[in-house]
Amino acid sequence: MKFKLGQHVRYKRISKKIEIDMQYWTPDDFKENPETCEIEEKELARREFVNLKNERIGYVMGRRKLTFKTYFKVETDSGDGFEDGADWVDIARQEYSYAYLIAYTMGKTDYVLEEDLEDLYESVRKSL
C-alpha cells in the first residue's frame, strides 16, 4: 500500500459504479463461433472512470477491492435435477482492482485508483 491512512492527497479522476438496471440475457443472446464451436462470452462493465473539472483534495480512508467487469457465459445442465439440456446464463469470471477510498468533505467519499493519486505534501516540497 503506497498511501497510508490519513494521508493528504489530490486527484482529478474517480471511479463510479454503473447502474446496471438489471440487464438480463437469455441463452439465445449468445452466439456460437463457427470456427471454434465455442459460445461467446458477454462482458458487462460495472464501473466507469470520470474526469473531474476541478482537482479535489482529500484524505485516505482505506483501500477496497472493487469489481470492474463481469463476464457471462451459457451453462448447460448435466442432468442434476433439471430437465436434460436446459441452458442458463452464469458468471464466467470477474475482473477486480483495488482503489483507495478518499474522503473529500465530511460524509462524501470517492474511489480513486493508485495511479490517479498524488501526495499533496510531496508536490508542495517539489515546488519549493
Secondary structure, DSSP 4 states (H G I P E B T S, - for coil): --SPTT-EEEEEEEEEEPP-------GGGSPBPTTT--B--EEEE-EEEEEEEEEEEEEEEEEEEEEEEEEEEEEE--SSSSPTT-EEEEEEEEEEEEEEEEEEETTEEEEE-GGGEEEHHHHHHHH-
